[in-house]
Amino acid sequence: MSVTGIGGIFFRSRDPETRAAWYREHLGIEAGSESIWQQQEGPTIFAPFPADSDYFSADQPFMLNLRVTDLDALVLSLEAAGIVVERREEWDAAGFGRFARLHDPEGLPIELWE
């Protein structure tokens, strides 16, 4: 017997419907309590970080990392919608992937991984 994957991510929100709509519109995620998001199979990293890590904002308990295709096109789309996206060369690792970061409307850090 073992766990086979993540069955859901549940988090508090000041405005759940608006936040779910943002995820649907900008990231294509079927978000919301009545939605089921069918994902492609792929790697998932499940990693606790030290409490004093500066990998993401200390005022947030977690960062959401999303696997993506065509990172460049997604970043352009997000920026065209007025969403600030950050990219740094040191985040990218040959053979492992390329990364970009943004925040959802309530400040949750999101890392995009291609």
C-alpha positions, -999 to +999 in steps of 0.1 A: +000+000+000+014+035-009+003+070-019+000+073-057-001+111-061-016+143-048-054+142-048-060+179-041-045+211-028-068+230-004-060+264+009-078+293+025-088+324+005-103+357+012-122+354-021-123+318-033-143+324-064-122+352-077-090+334-069-102+302-087-112+322-117-077+337-118-062+302-119-086+292-147-080+323-168-042+327-165-029+291-159-056+269-174-062+251-141-097+238-134-098+254-100-127+257-076-145+234-051-167+220-079-139+215-104-116+185-111-083+193-128-070+164-148-032+166-150-006+150-172+015+124-155+050+136-146+074+143-118+064+158-085+088+171-059+075+169-024+101+187-002+099+204+032+122+234+033+139+248+064+119+274+082+145+301+075+148+293+037+148+323+014+137+302-016+103+318-014+086+344+007+088+337+045+052+350+050+038+321+029+037+285+042+043+270+008+050+277-028+031+260-057+053+246-084+036+239-117+050+219-146+044+237-179+051+235-216+063+265-236+074+286-206+083+315-229+048+317-244+031+314-210+053+341-195+044+364-224+007+357-219+009+364-182+029+396-187+004+408-213-023+403-187-004+426-163+010+398-141+046+403-129+067+373-137+103+370-125+130+350-142+166+345-131+194+326-149+205+310-116+171+293-113+176+274-145+196+241-145+208+223-175+191+189-177+166+198-150+146+227-164+138+263-167+119+283-141+098+315-137+080+329-107+048+349-101+023+354-073-015+347-074-039+375-064-035+367-027+003+366-028+009+328-030+042+322-048+040+301-079+070+286-097+066+276-133+088+247-143+095+236-179 
